[in-house]
Amino acid sequence: MTPMVVTNEKGKNRAERANKRYYDGIVETPGATFVKLCDRFANLRYGKMMKSPMFEKYKKEQDHFL
């Protein structure tokens, strides 16, 4: 797997960092979808455990993410 495929691109905001090219790279790279889902799950779990505002952000993004 290309090591940087699940790393966001550079950008001023989340929309710029996680753009179509970023998600296309994940879809096109074997194993990357699994890695991204594991990362997302870990971030959600940690965010909820730490009462982080990122937990709510991830919840709001869920439909788009899927």
Gaussian input, Z-matrix of N, CA and C with variables (Angstrom, degrees):
# hf/3-21g

backbone

0 1
 N
 C     1     B1
 C     2     B2     1     A1
 N     3     B3     2     A2     1     D1
 C     4     B4     3     A3     2     D2
 C     5     B5     4     A4     3     D3
 N     6     B6     5     A5     4     D4
 C     7     B7     6     A6     5     D5
 C     8     B8     7     A7     6     D6
 N     9     B9     8     A8     7     D7
 C    10    B10     9     A9     8     D8
 C    11    B11    10    A10     9     D9
 N    12    B12    11    A11    10    D10
 C    13    B13    12    A12    11    D11
 C    14    B14    13    A13    12    D12
 N    15    B15    14    A14    13    D13
 C    16    B16    15    A15    14    D14
 C    17    B17    16    A16    15    D15
 N    18    B18    17    A17    16    D16
 C    19    B19    18    A18    17    D17
 C    20    B20    19    A19    18    D18
 N    21    B21    20    A20    19    D19
 C    22    B22    21    A21    20    D20
 C    23    B23    22    A22    21    D21
 N    24    B24    23    A23    22    D22
 C    25    B25    24    A24    23    D23
 C    26    B26    25    A25    24    D24
 N    27    B27    26    A26    25    D25
 C    28    B28    27    A27    26    D26
 C    29    B29    28    A28    27    D27
 N    30    B30    29    A29    28    D28
 C    31    B31    30    A30    29    D29
 C    32    B32    31    A31    30    D30
 N    33    B33    32    A32    31    D31
 C    34    B34    33    A33    32    D32
 C    35    B35    34    A34    33    D33
 N    36    B36    35    A35    34    D34
 C    37    B37    36    A36    35    D35
 C    38    B38    37    A37    36    D36
 N    39    B39    38    A38    37    D37
 C    40    B40    39    A39    38    D38
 C    41    B41    40    A40    39    D39
 N    42    B42    41    A41    40    D40
 C    43    B43    42    A42    41    D41
 C    44    B44    43    A43    42    D42
 N    45    B45    44    A44    43    D43
 C    46    B46    45    A45    44    D44
 C    47    B47    46    A46    45    D45
 N    48    B48    47    A47    46    D46
 C    49    B49    48    A48    47    D47
 C    50    B50    49    A49    48    D48
 N    51    B51    50    A50    49    D49
 C    52    B52    51    A51    50    D50
 C    53    B53    52    A52    51    D51
 N    54    B54    53    A53    52    D52
 C    55    B55    54    A54    53    D53
 C    56    B56    55    A55    54    D54
 N    57    B57    56    A56    55    D55
 C    58    B58    57    A57    56    D56
 C    59    B59    58    A58    57    D57
 N    60    B60    59    A59    58    D58
 C    61    B61    60    A60    59    D59
 C    62    B62    61    A61    60    D60
 N    63    B63    62    A62    61    D61
 C    64    B64    63    A63    62    D62
 C    65    B65    64    A64    63    D63
 N    66    B66    65    A65    64    D64
 C    67    B67    66    A66    65    D65
 C    68    B68    67    A67    66    D66
 N    69    B69    68    A68    67    D67
 C    70    B70    69    A69    68    D68
 C    71    B71    70    A70    69    D69
 N    72    B72    71    A71    70    D70
 C    73    B73    72    A72    71    D71
 C    74    B74    73    A73    72    D72
 N    75    B75    74    A74    73    D73
 C    76    B76    75    A75    74    D74
 C    77    B77    76    A76    75    D75
 N    78    B78    77    A77    76    D76
 C    79    B79    78    A78    77    D77
 C    80    B80    79    A79    78    D78
 N    81    B81    80    A80    79    D79
 C    82    B82    81    A81    80    D80
 C    83    B83    82    A82    81    D81
 N    84    B84    83    A83    82    D82
 C    85    B85    84    A84    83    D83
 C    86    B86    85    A85    84    D84
 N    87    B87    86    A86    85    D85
 C    88    B88    87    A87    86    D86
 C    89    B89    88    A88    87    D87
 N    90    B90    89    A89    88    D88
 C    91    B91    90    A90    89    D89
 C    92    B92    91    A91    90    D90
 N    93    B93    92    A92    91    D91
 C    94    B94    93    A93    92    D92
 C    95    B95    94    A94    93    D93
 N    96    B96    95    A95    94    D94
 C    97    B97    96    A96    95    D95
 C    98    B98    97    A97    96    D96
 N    99    B99    98    A98    97    D97
 C   100   B100    99    A99    98    D98
 C   101   B101   100   A100    99    D99
 N   102   B102   101   A101   100   D100
 C   103   B103   102   A102   101   D101
 C   104   B104   103   A103   102   D102
 N   105   B105   104   A104   103   D103
 C   106   B106   105   A105   104   D104
 C   107   B107   106   A106   105   D105
 N   108   B108   107   A107   106   D106
 C   109   B109   108   A108   107   D107
 C   110   B110   109   A109   108   D108
 N   111   B111   110   A110   109   D109
 C   112   B112   111   A111   110   D110
 C   113   B113   112   A112   111   D111
 N   114   B114   113   A113   112   D112
 C   115   B115   114   A114   113   D113
 C   116   B116   115   A115   114   D114
 N   117   B117   116   A116   115   D115
 C   118   B118   117   A117   116   D116
 C   119   B119   118   A118   117   D117
 N   120   B120   119   A119   118   D118
 C   121   B121   120   A120   119   D119
 C   122   B122   121   A121   120   D120
 N   123   B123   122   A122   121   D121
 C   124   B124   123   A123   122   D122
 C   125   B125   124   A124   123   D123
 N   126   B126   125   A125   124   D124
 C   127   B127   126   A126   125   D125
 C   128   B128   127   A127   126   D126
 N   129   B129   128   A128   127   D127
 C   130   B130   129   A129   128   D128
 C   131   B131   130   A130   129   D129
 N   132   B132   131   A131   130   D130
 C   133   B133   132   A132   131   D131
 C   134   B134   133   A133   132   D132
 N   135   B135   134   A134   133   D133
 C   136   B136   135   A135   134   D134
 C   137   B137   136   A136   135   D135
 N   138   B138   137   A137   136   D136
 C   139   B139   138   A138   137   D137
 C   140   B140   139   A139   138   D138
 N   141   B141   140   A140   139   D139
 C   142   B142   141   A141   140   D140
 C   143   B143   142   A142   141   D141
 N   144   B144   143   A143   142   D142
 C   145   B145   144   A144   143   D143
 C   146   B146   145   A145   144   D144
 N   147   B147   146   A146   145   D145
 C   148   B148   147   A147   146   D146
 C   149   B149   148   A148   147   D147
 N   150   B150   149   A149   148   D148
 C   151   B151   150   A150   149   D149
 C   152   B152   151   A151   150   D150
 N   153   B153   152   A152   151   D151
 C   154   B154   153   A153   152   D152
 C   155   B155   154   A154   153   D153
 N   156   B156   155   A155   154   D154
 C   157   B157   156   A156   155   D155
 C   158   B158   157   A157   156   D156
 N   159   B159   158   A158   157   D157
 C   160   B160   159   A159   158   D158
 C   161   B161   160   A160   159   D159
 N   162   B162   161   A161   160   D160
 C   163   B163   162   A162   161   D161
 C   164   B164   163   A163   162   D162
 N   165   B165   164   A164   163   D163
 C   166   B166   165   A165   164   D164
 C   167   B167   166   A166   165   D165
 N   168   B168   167   A167   166   D166
 C   169   B169   168   A168   167   D167
 C   170   B170   169   A169   168   D168
 N   171   B171   170   A170   169   D169
 C   172   B172   171   A171   170   D170
 C   173   B173   172   A172   171   D171
 N   174   B174   173   A173   172   D172
 C   175   B175   174   A174   173   D173
 C   176   B176   175   A175   174   D174
 N   177   B177   176   A176   175   D175
 C   178   B178   177   A177   176   D176
 C   179   B179   178   A178   177   D177
 N   180   B180   179   A179   178   D178
 C   181   B181   180   A180   179   D179
 C   182   B182   181   A181   180   D180
 N   183   B183   182   A182   181   D181
 C   184   B184   183   A183   182   D182
 C   185   B185   184   A184   183   D183
 N   186   B186   185   A185   184   D184
 C   187   B187   186   A186   185   D185
 C   188   B188   187   A187   186   D186
 N   189   B189   188   A188   187   D187
 C   190   B190   189   A189   188   D188
 C   191   B191   190   A190   189   D189
 N   192   B192   191   A191   190   D190
 C   193   B193   192   A192   191   D191
 C   194   B194   193   A193   192   D192
 N   195   B195   194   A194   193   D193
 C   196   B196   195   A195   194   D194
 C   197   B197   196   A196   195   D195

   B1=1.4599
   B2=1.5279
   B3=1.3087
   B4=1.4592
   B5=1.5235
   B6=1.3259
   B7=1.4652
   B8=1.5242
   B9=1.3071
   B10=1.4612
   B11=1.5329
   B12=1.3031
   B13=1.4609
   B14=1.5338
   B15=1.3075
   B16=1.4655
   B17=1.5230
   B18=1.3155
   B19=1.4583
   B20=1.5223
   B21=1.3257
   B22=1.4686
   B23=1.5212
   B24=1.3206
   B25=1.4583
   B26=1.5243
   B27=1.3010
   B28=1.4656
   B29=1.5259
   B30=1.3265
   B31=1.4526
   B32=1.5122
   B33=1.3219
   B34=1.4627
   B35=1.5254
   B36=1.3328
   B37=1.4595
   B38=1.5290
   B39=1.3194
   B40=1.4734
   B41=1.5232
   B42=1.3129
   B43=1.4651
   B44=1.5281
   B45=1.3143
   B46=1.4603
   B47=1.5287
   B48=1.3200
   B49=1.4671
   B50=1.5242
   B51=1.3190
   B52=1.4672
   B53=1.5247
   B54=1.3104
   B55=1.4694
   B56=1.5263
   B57=1.3179
   B58=1.4633
   B59=1.5246
   B60=1.3080
   B61=1.4672
   B62=1.5312
   B63=1.3242
   B64=1.4661
   B65=1.5284
   B66=1.3318
   B67=1.4635
   B68=1.5237
   B69=1.3192
   B70=1.4737
   B71=1.5274
   B72=1.3336
   B73=1.4621
   B74=1.5151
   B75=1.3192
   B76=1.4657
   B77=1.5234
   B78=1.3257
   B79=1.4651
   B80=1.5306
   B81=1.3066
   B82=1.4722
   B83=1.5318
   B84=1.3220
   B85=1.4644
   B86=1.5212
   B87=1.3365
   B88=1.4704
   B89=1.5300
   B90=1.3176
   B91=1.4624
   B92=1.5163
   B93=1.3149
   B94=1.4643
   B95=1.5265
   B96=1.3147
   B97=1.4700
   B98=1.5252
   B99=1.3226
   B100=1.4660
   B101=1.5251
   B102=1.3217
   B103=1.4680
   B104=1.5227
   B105=1.3378
   B106=1.4682
   B107=1.5263
   B108=1.3278
   B109=1.4643
   B110=1.5292
   B111=1.3230
   B112=1.4686
   B113=1.5254
   B114=1.3222
   B115=1.4648
   B116=1.5308
   B117=1.3079
   B118=1.4726
   B119=1.5350
   B120=1.3208
   B121=1.4557
   B122=1.5310
   B123=1.3360
   B124=1.4707
   B125=1.5236
   B126=1.3206
   B127=1.4705
   B128=1.5255
   B129=1.3295
   B130=1.4668
   B131=1.5266
   B132=1.3091
   B133=1.4696
   B134=1.5257
   B135=1.3209
   B136=1.4644
   B137=1.5277
   B138=1.3326
   B139=1.4606
   B140=1.5195
   B141=1.3283
   B142=1.4692
   B143=1.5297
   B144=1.3231
   B145=1.4583
   B146=1.5314
   B147=1.3188
   B148=1.4615
   B149=1.5362
   B150=1.3354
   B151=1.4728
   B152=1.5338
   B153=1.3152
   B154=1.4631
   B155=1.5291
   B156=1.3265
   B157=1.4673
   B158=1.5404
   B159=1.3245
   B160=1.4655
   B161=1.5260
   B162=1.3318
   B163=1.4546
   B164=1.5245
   B165=1.3155
   B166=1.4690
   B167=1.5312
   B168=1.3255
   B169=1.4623
   B170=1.5272
   B171=1.3396
   B172=1.4658
   B173=1.5278
   B174=1.3347
   B175=1.4633
   B176=1.5272
   B177=1.3273
   B178=1.4748
   B179=1.5208
   B180=1.3215
   B181=1.4598
   B182=1.5217
   B183=1.3127
   B184=1.4580
   B185=1.5358
   B186=1.3149
   B187=1.4598
   B188=1.5305
   B189=1.3207
   B190=1.4670
   B191=1.5262
   B192=1.3198
   B193=1.4584
   B194=1.5250
   B195=1.3340
   B196=1.4726
   B197=1.5155
   A1=107.89
   A2=115.95
   A3=120.51
   A4=107.58
   A5=118.72
   A6=120.87
   A7=115.22
   A8=118.58
   A9=120.51
   A10=113.58
   A11=118.46
   A12=119.94
   A13=112.90
   A14=119.66
   A15=120.63
   A16=112.32
   A17=117.03
   A18=122.29
   A19=108.82
   A20=116.00
   A21=119.64
   A22=111.23
   A23=114.32
   A24=120.32
   A25=108.83
   A26=117.18
   A27=121.07
   A28=108.94
   A29=116.26
   A30=120.97
   A31=110.70
   A32=115.28
   A33=121.65
   A34=112.76
   A35=116.95
   A36=120.33
   A37=109.28
   A38=116.10
   A39=120.43
   A40=111.97
   A41=117.53
   A42=120.34
   A43=111.15
   A44=117.19
   A45=120.54
   A46=111.57
   A47=117.11
   A48=120.49
   A49=112.34
   A50=117.69
   A51=122.30
   A52=108.48
   A53=115.13
   A54=120.65
   A55=111.14
   A56=116.90
   A57=122.14
   A58=111.41
   A59=117.32
   A60=120.68
   A61=110.86
   A62=116.61
   A63=122.13
   A64=110.62
   A65=117.39
   A66=121.00
   A67=111.65
   A68=118.36
   A69=120.73
   A70=110.11
   A71=116.71
   A72=120.75
   A73=112.02
   A74=116.50
   A75=120.88
   A76=110.04
   A77=116.88
   A78=121.25
   A79=111.17
   A80=117.00
   A81=121.56
   A82=113.57
   A83=118.83
   A84=121.57
   A85=110.28
   A86=116.69
   A87=119.23
   A88=111.57
   A89=115.18
   A90=121.26
   A91=114.95
   A92=118.08
   A93=120.90
   A94=112.32
   A95=118.01
   A96=120.15
   A97=109.77
   A98=117.03
   A99=120.81
   A100=110.74
   A101=116.87
   A102=121.05
   A103=110.49
   A104=117.14
   A105=121.10
   A106=110.84
   A107=117.26
   A108=120.27
   A109=111.43
   A110=117.36
   A111=121.10
   A112=110.43
   A113=116.15
   A114=121.23
   A115=110.44
   A116=115.68
   A117=120.46
   A118=110.23
   A119=116.39
   A120=120.70
   A121=111.06
   A122=116.28
   A123=120.30
   A124=110.84
   A125=117.23
   A126=120.89
   A127=111.46
   A128=116.90
   A129=120.01
   A130=111.18
   A131=115.44
   A132=119.68
   A133=111.22
   A134=116.22
   A135=120.45
   A136=110.47
   A137=116.64
   A138=120.80
   A139=112.24
   A140=115.94
   A141=119.48
   A142=110.15
   A143=116.40
   A144=121.21
   A145=111.21
   A146=117.35
   A147=122.13
   A148=112.70
   A149=116.32
   A150=121.86
   A151=111.05
   A152=114.85
   A153=122.26
   A154=110.72
   A155=117.69
   A156=120.11
   A157=111.72
   A158=117.35
   A159=120.11
   A160=111.31
   A161=117.68
   A162=120.21
   A163=110.70
   A164=117.16
   A165=121.13
   A166=110.74
   A167=117.24
   A168=120.50
   A169=110.57
   A170=116.74
   A171=120.54
   A172=110.86
   A173=117.38
   A174=120.11
   A175=110.76
   A176=116.75
   A177=120.80
   A178=111.48
   A179=117.19
   A180=121.55
   A181=113.53
   A182=117.68
   A183=121.58
   A184=113.76
   A185=118.56
   A186=120.22
   A187=110.84
   A188=116.51
   A189=120.30
   A190=110.36
   A191=116.48
   A192=121.90
   A193=111.53
   A194=115.80
   A195=119.72
   A196=110.68
   D1=140.59
   D2=173.96
   D3=-63.70
   D4=123.71
   D5=-171.37
   D6=-59.34
   D7=-32.02
   D8=-173.91
   D9=-96.01
   D10=7.29
   D11=-173.00
   D12=-65.03
   D13=-28.62
   D14=179.03
   D15=-99.98
   D16=11.52
   D17=176.03
   D18=-96.31
   D19=129.01
   D20=-179.59
   D21=-57.55
   D22=152.02
   D23=174.21
   D24=-77.20
   D25=171.84
   D26=176.75
   D27=-75.93
   D28=145.84
   D29=179.31
   D30=179.12
   D31=166.19
   D32=-177.54
   D33=-79.74
   D34=-23.53
   D35=-177.62
   D36=-146.35
   D37=176.32
   D38=-176.93
   D39=-61.92
   D40=-36.27
   D41=-179.89
   D42=-64.23
   D43=-39.44
   D44=178.10
   D45=-72.37
   D46=-36.02
   D47=-177.09
   D48=-76.14
   D49=-33.45
   D50=-179.57
   D51=-115.15
   D52=69.42
   D53=-176.18
   D54=-94.75
   D55=-174.49
   D56=-177.91
   D57=-58.78
   D58=-41.60
   D59=-179.88
   D60=-60.59
   D61=-40.79
   D62=178.08
   D63=-60.38
   D64=-50.62
   D65=-178.86
   D66=-69.70
   D67=-34.59
   D68=175.70
   D69=-61.11
   D70=-41.29
   D71=178.32
   D72=-61.14
   D73=-38.86
   D74=178.36
   D75=-66.21
   D76=-46.73
   D77=-178.48
   D78=-63.21
   D79=-37.50
   D80=-175.09
   D81=-82.01
   D82=-11.28
   D83=-175.40
   D84=-104.99
   D85=118.45
   D86=179.75
   D87=-56.15
   D88=132.01
   D89=178.36
   D90=86.78
   D91=-17.67
   D92=-175.64
   D93=-68.17
   D94=-35.53
   D95=179.07
   D96=-62.42
   D97=-43.50
   D98=178.14
   D99=-61.48
   D100=-45.23
   D101=179.46
   D102=-61.46
   D103=-43.82
   D104=-179.44
   D105=-64.49
   D106=-41.40
   D107=178.44
   D108=-64.56
   D109=-40.38
   D110=176.66
   D111=-62.82
   D112=-43.05
   D113=178.72
   D114=-61.97
   D115=-45.87
   D116=-179.16
   D117=-62.46
   D118=-45.08
   D119=179.69
   D120=-61.12
   D121=-44.85
   D122=179.03
   D123=-62.26
   D124=-41.99
   D125=178.96
   D126=-64.64
   D127=-41.81
   D128=177.66
   D129=-63.19
   D130=-46.14
   D131=-178.46
   D132=-62.66
   D133=-46.67
   D134=179.74
   D135=-65.51
   D136=-42.16
   D137=179.60
   D138=-60.08
   D139=-42.02
   D140=178.64
   D141=-67.51
   D142=-43.30
   D143=-179.26
   D144=-60.98
   D145=-38.95
   D146=-176.61
   D147=-93.46
   D148=2.49
   D149=-177.44
   D150=54.80
   D151=42.63
   D152=-178.78
   D153=-79.23
   D154=145.00
   D155=174.71
   D156=-64.27
   D157=-19.05
   D158=178.24
   D159=-64.69
   D160=-28.91
   D161=178.10
   D162=-58.25
   D163=-46.10
   D164=178.81
   D165=-66.53
   D166=-37.77
   D167=178.16
   D168=-62.48
   D169=-44.35
   D170=177.96
   D171=-62.22
   D172=-40.30
   D173=178.06
   D174=-60.38
   D175=-42.96
   D176=-179.59
   D177=-66.54
   D178=-30.89
   D179=-178.01
   D180=-85.06
   D181=-7.94
   D182=-169.39
   D183=-55.43
   D184=-46.38
   D185=-178.67
   D186=-61.29
   D187=-43.58
   D188=178.82
   D189=-65.92
   D190=-40.94
   D191=-178.80
   D192=-59.48
   D193=-44.18
   D194=-179.61
   D195=-66.13

